[in-house]
Amino acid sequence: MRRLMTTFALVGVFVYAQFAQAAMSSTNYQIRWDALSTGGSDTSSSSSYFLRDSVSGSATGDSSSTNYQVEAGYRAGVYDQVISFDLYIQNTSGPHELSSLSGTTATMATTSGLSVGDYVAILQNRGASQVSAFGKITSLTSTTAVLDRMATNGTTPTVDGSNDYLYALTGSALSLVPVETTSVASGILAFEVTADNNNGYVIQAYEDANPTQGSYTVASVSDGEVTAGNEEYGARSSDTSLAGSSFDTQDAALTTSAQDIVTKGAFAYSDRSFLTVKLGVSSQTPSATYQNSITIIASGNF
C-alpha cells in the first residue's frame, strides 16, 4: 500500500561565538599580536570608531589549501569572528541519477539545473543504508560535475548506476516525500564550519516535536535503525567519533533537548559534516502531510 507522506525540517540556525584576537602565550606571558614592521600605533578608538593601524608591510596576500589558510602581511589575521557556520539543505526534488563516480568527478545524463559553486550531496543506494558524501562543484560539463573534495562518514560512495543520485543542497526546508512501506525516505542537512580557536567547536540539534499532523505524531526510532515497513523517524551523523550522543553509531531519535551531532576538538577550516534524517512508515501510518522544526546550533569551544 502506497503511503504519501511528507515531513519538513524547517531549520533554524544559531551560531554562538565569543570574540578574541590571535595570541601567543606561556605560563607567565601573553602576546596578543606580534609583528615586525616599521611603525604605527597599536589601537586607537573614540566613542564611535575603533582602529588597528600599522605602517608598511611585506609579503601581503592570501593563500589556502584544503586544511589551511594564510593571510599574509602585518595584522592581516586580526579579525574578531572566531567561528563561522553554513548550513546546506538537500533539495529532494530534481535528483540527478548518477552513472559513475571517479575520484571527485560525478557523471550523469545531464547536469541541467546545477551551477559551479553549488554544494551537492552524492548518495549511494539511496534509502535506509545509503552511503553519502557532500562537496562543492568546481567545474561542470553537460554530463559531469567535478567536486573540490568530498566529506563522508568514513566511507566513500561507490556508484554503479543503480539507485545512486546527486542532489543539490539548495533547499530551504527538508522534504521527505513520498515514502512507501517498502522503502525509507532520507534527506541531508550538511554543515561547513571554520573555528578559529584551539579547542574547536560543537554542533547540536533539537526539534520542537516529531513530524506531526493534527493529533498524530510519527514515532521515534528506538532500535537504532530506521527500516522499511516500520513507522519510525531518526537521524545519523557523519561524525564517527561522538562522545556525547549515539548519533555516530546508529539512527538515533531527535528530541526537544539539544544533543551533540558533530564535535571537533581543534582548529577547523572549512570543516564539513552532515546529518542524515530518515523516515519510515507502516501500513497503519495515516496518509497525511506531517511537519516539524529542527534547530541547529554551532558553538565554539572556549
Residue pairs with C-beta under 8 A, 6 or more apart in sequence:
1 180
1 181
1 283
2 178
2 180
3 178
3 179
3 180
3 181
3 281
3 283
3 285
3 287
4 177
4 178
4 287
5 176
5 177
5 178
5 179
5 185
5 279
5 281
5 285
5 287
5 288
5 289
5 290
6 175
6 176
6 177
6 178
6 289
6 290
6 291
7 174
7 175
7 176
7 177
7 185
7 211
7 218
7 233
7 279
7 290
7 291
7 292
8 173
8 174
8 175
8 291
8 292
9 89
9 173
9 174
9 187
9 189
9 277
9 292
9 293
9 294
10 173
10 291
10 292
10 293
10 294
11 87
11 89
11 173
11 174
11 189
11 293
11 294
11 295
11 296
12 293
12 294
12 295
12 296
13 85
13 87
13 295
13 296
13 298
14 295
14 296
14 297
14 298
15 83
15 84
15 85
15 297
15 298
15 299
16 83
16 297
16 298
16 299
16 300
17 81
17 82
17 83
17 299
17 300
18 82
18 300
18 302
19 80
19 81
19 82
20 80
20 82
20 197
20 302
21 32
21 33
21 78
21 80
22 32
22 33
22 77
22 78
22 196
23 30
23 31
23 32
23 33
24 30
24 31
24 34
25 31
33 75
33 78
35 54
35 74
35 75
37 54
37 55
37 56
37 57
37 74
38 55
38 56
39 54
39 55
39 56
40 53
40 54
40 55
40 56
41 53
42 52
43 50
43 51
43 52
43 53
44 50
44 51
44 53
45 51
52 75
52 78
54 74
54 75
56 74
57 73
57 74
57 75
58 73
59 72
59 73
60 72
60 73
60 76
61 72
61 73
62 69
62 70
62 71
62 72
62 76
63 69
63 70
63 72
64 70
64 269
66 149
67 269
68 269
69 269
71 77
81 196
82 195
82 196
82 197
82 300
83 193
83 194
83 195
83 196
83 197
83 201
83 298
83 299
83 300
84 193
84 194
85 191
85 192
85 193
85 203
85 298
86 191
86 192
86 193
87 189
87 190
87 191
87 296
88 119
88 134
88 169
88 170
88 189
88 190
88 191
88 192
89 169
89 170
89 171
89 172
89 173
89 174
89 187
89 188
89 189
89 190
90 121
90 167
90 168
90 169
90 171
90 174
90 187
90 188
90 189
90 190
91 167
91 168
91 169
91 170
91 171
92 167
92 171
92 174
92 175
92 176
92 177
92 187
93 175
94 113
94 167
94 168
95 165
95 166
95 167
96 108
96 109
96 110
96 111
96 113
96 114
96 165
96 166
96 167
97 108
97 109
97 161
97 164
97 165
98 106
98 107
98 108
98 122
98 159
98 161
98 164
98 165
98 166
99 107
99 108
99 109
99 159
99 161
100 106
100 107
100 159
100 160
100 161
101 107
101 122
101 157
101 158
101 159
101 164
104 135
104 146
104 147
104 148
104 149
104 150
105 144
105 145
105 146
105 147
106 122
106 144
106 145
106 146
106 147
106 159
106 166
107 143
107 144
108 143
108 144
108 145
108 166
109 143
110 142
110 143
111 140
111 141
111 142
111 143
111 144
111 145
113 168
114 120
114 137
114 140
114 145
114 168
115 137
115 140
116 137
116 138
116 139
116 140
117 136
117 137
118 136
118 137
118 168
118 169
118 170
119 134
119 135
119 136
119 137
119 168
119 169
119 170
119 190
119 192
120 134
120 135
120 136
120 137
120 145
120 147
120 166
120 167
120 168
120 169
121 132
121 133
121 134
121 166
121 167
121 169
121 188
121 190
121 274
122 132
122 133
122 134
122 135
122 150
122 157
122 159
122 164
122 165
122 166
123 130
123 131
123 132
123 157
123 164
123 165
123 166
123 167
123 186
123 188
124 130
124 131
124 132
124 157
124 158
124 159
124 163
124 164
125 131
125 162
125 163
125 164
126 163
126 164
126 165
126 186
127 163
127 183
127 184
127 185
127 186
127 228
128 183
128 184
128 186
128 225
128 226
128 227
128 228
128 278
128 280
130 186
130 276
131 152
131 153
131 155
131 156
131 157
131 158
132 152
132 153
132 157
132 188
132 238
132 274
132 276
133 150
133 151
133 152
133 156
133 157
134 150
134 151
134 169
134 188
134 190
134 272
134 274
135 147
135 148
135 149
135 150
135 151
135 272
136 147
136 148
137 145
137 146
137 147
138 146
138 147
138 148
139 145
139 146
140 146
145 166
149 272
150 156
151 190
151 238
151 272
151 273
151 274
152 238
153 236
153 237
153 238
153 239
153 240
153 274
154 238
154 240
157 164
167 188
169 188
169 190
174 187
174 188
174 189
174 277
175 187
176 185
176 186
176 187
176 277
176 279
177 185
178 185
179 185
179 279
179 280
179 281
180 228
180 281
181 228
181 229
181 281
181 282
181 283
182 228
182 229
183 228
184 226
184 227
184 228
184 278
184 279
184 280
185 278
185 279
185 280
186 276
186 277
186 278
186 279
187 276
187 277
188 274
188 275
188 276
188 277
189 274
189 275
189 277
189 294
189 296
190 272
190 273
190 274
190 275
191 203
191 262
191 272
191 273
191 274
191 275
191 296
191 298
192 270
192 271
192 272
193 201
193 203
193 262
193 264
193 268
193 270
193 271
193 272
193 273
193 298
194 268
194 269
194 270
194 271
195 201
195 264
195 267
195 268
195 271
195 300
195 301
196 267
197 267
197 300
197 301
197 302
198 266
198 267
199 265
199 266
199 300
199 301
199 302
200 263
200 264
200 265
200 266
200 267
200 268
200 300
200 301
201 263
201 264
201 268
201 298
201 299
201 300
201 301
202 260
202 262
202 263
202 264
202 298
202 299
202 301
203 260
203 261
203 262
203 263
203 273
203 296
203 297
203 298
203 299
204 258
204 259
204 260
204 261
204 296
204 297
204 299
205 235
205 254
205 258
205 259
205 261
205 275
205 294
205 295
205 296
205 297
206 254
206 255
206 256
206 257
206 258
206 259
206 294
206 295
206 297
207 254
207 255
207 256
207 292
207 293
207 294
207 295
208 256
208 292
208 293
208 295
209 217
209 256
209 292
210 217
210 218
210 219
210 220
210 233
210 254
210 292
211 217
211 218
211 233
211 279
211 290
211 291
211 292
212 218
212 290
212 291
212 292
213 286
213 288
213 289
213 290
213 291
214 288
216 286
216 288
216 290
218 231
218 232
218 233
218 279
218 281
218 285
218 290
219 231
219 232
219 233
220 232
220 233
220 234
220 253
220 254
220 255
221 232
221 233
221 234
221 251
221 252
221 253
221 278
222 232
222 253
223 232
224 246
224 249
224 250
224 251
224 252
225 250
225 251
226 232
226 233
226 234
226 251
226 278
226 279
226 280
227 280
228 280
229 280
229 282
229 283
230 280
230 282
231 280
231 281
231 282
231 284
231 285
232 251
232 279
232 280
233 253
233 254
233 277
233 278
233 279
233 280
234 251
234 252
234 253
234 254
234 277
234 278
235 247
235 251
235 252
235 254
235 261
235 275
235 276
235 277
235 278
236 247
236 248
236 250
236 251
236 252
236 275
236 276
236 278
237 247
237 248
237 261
237 262
237 273
237 274
237 275
237 276
238 262
238 273
238 274
238 275
238 276
239 247
239 248
239 261
239 262
239 263
239 273
240 248
240 249
241 248
241 263
242 248
242 260
242 261
242 262
242 263
243 260
243 263
244 259
244 260
244 263
245 252
245 259
245 260
245 261
246 252
247 259
247 260
247 261
247 275
251 278
252 259
254 294
258 297
261 275
262 273
262 275
264 271
265 301
277 294
